[in-house]
């Protein structure tokens, strides 16, 4: 009796699919943040110009900068759009490029894990203290949460880039 082998996607294939989904979600978050920033700045200008008795909604633009910064940084990590990649691409030897990719990815793993932990402790503190921003009363935990989320996403992308570098696979490229 022989065992039947069922076709299945390898775990790295599933990880790549999950990373692609994560990348799409990161792009959506960044687009939404840009829209919030546009609305909040334009609304703030209208409120000030007409002297309307409304609170300063420009605070929302400041809050939207947090996910744009940290989730956007994770997005850039996935598509290899950071300065270390520009330097790596200048090296003509494939083995050196691969080793440099691995070294950069390992450094990004360490960086993102440390800042994930720091983000978690800061997020916990903001939840416990209940601190709020001044104009609209937005909980400080909202922008701090996006620091945490961005660093966790960056860690995921960096770990998978380590895997790609070790296996000799090409890095992810920005989609069209």
N, C-alpha and C positions, 0 to 999 in steps of 0.2 A: 504494500500500500504506500503510495507516495503522497506527500503533502502538497496541497494545491497552494500556489503562491498567488496571492491577490495583488493586483497592481495598486499601488498607493503612492501618494506624493511623499517624498522624503521630508523629514522634519525641517531641514533648511529651506525647502520649497515653501512649506507652510509659514515659516518665519519670514521669508521674503514677501509672501502674500499679506501677512499681518503688518509688516513694515510698510508695504504699499498703501494699505488701508490707513495706517497711522499718518503717513505722509499726506494723503488726501484730506484727512481730518485737520491736520496742521495747516494746510493751505486754506481750508474753509475758515478756520479760526482767524488766520491773518487777514483774509478778505473782509470778514465781518468786523474785525477791529479797525481796519482802515475806514470802513463805512461809518462806524460809530464815531471815529475821530472826525471825519468830514462833517457829519451831522452836528456833533457837539461844538465844534469850532464855529461852523456857520451859524448855528443857533445862538451861541454865545455872543457873536458879533451882532446879530439881530436884536437880541435882548438888550445889549448895552447901547446900541445905536438908537433904538426907540425908547429906551428908558423903561422897559417893561418891568412890572413888579414880580419878576420870576427869579428863582435862584439861578446861580451861575452854573449852567450845565457843562461848561468847559471842563469841569472835574471829570466827566465821563471820558473825555479825550485823554486825560492823564491816566486814568485807570486802564483805558484800552491800550496804552503804550506798553503796559506790562506783558500781556499775552503776545503782543506784536514783537516785543523784544525777545522774550524767552522761548516762546513756541517757535518764533521765526528763527531763532538761533538753532533750535533742534532741526528745523526744516533745512537750514543751510548745512548742517552736519550730514544729513542724509544724502544730499546731492553734491557733497564735497565742494561747497562754495565758500571755503575759508582760506585764509592766507597760506597756511601750510601746504595746501594742495597746489597752489600756484608755484610754490618753490619746488615741490616734488615733481611737477610736470616738466621742469627745466632740466632735470637729471636725465641723461641719455640712456642709462643702463636700467633695464627692466628689474633686475634683482635688487638694485639699490632703491628704485621706486617702490617696490613691494615692501621692502624692509622699512622704508620711511613711512609708508602708509600704515603699516602695522604699529610703528612707534607712535605716530600721531594719534591713531585710534586708541591705543592703550592710554596715552595721556588724556584723551578726551573721556575715556571711561573713568579714570581716577577723578578728573575734574568734575564730571557730571554726578558721580556718586557722592563726592564730598558735598557739593552744593545741593544735591537732593536731600541729604541729611540735614544740612543747615536750613534749607527751605522748609523741611518738615518741622524742625524745632521752632522756626519763626512763625510758621502757619499755626502751630499749636498755641503759641503765645498770643497771637492775634485773636484766636478763637476764645481763649480764656479771658483775655482782657476786654474783648468787645470793642476795641478801638475803632473809631470811624474817622473818615476824612471830613474836613470842615464844611464845605459848601453844601453838598447834597446828602451828607451823612452816610456815604458809601462805606460799608465795612472794610477796614484795612485788610481783612482776610482775603478779599477778592483778588487784588493784585498780587498778594503774596502767594495765593494758591497757584497762580500762573507761573510764578518763579519755580515752584515745586514741580508743576506739570511739565514745564519746558525742560527742566533738568532730567526728569525721569525719561522723557522722550529722547533727549540727547543721549542718555546712557544706553537706551535700547538701540538706537542707530549706531552708536559707537561699538557696542558689543558685536553687532552684526557686521560692521565694517572690519573688525578684527577677524571674524570668521572668514569673510571674503578675501582678506589679505593673506591669511594663512593658507587658504585653499587655492590661491592664485587666480581667483575670480576677479573680473573687472569691477571697479566701484560703480555704484548707482549713478546714473546721470539724470540731469534735470529733464523732465518730460516736456514735450512741445506744447 
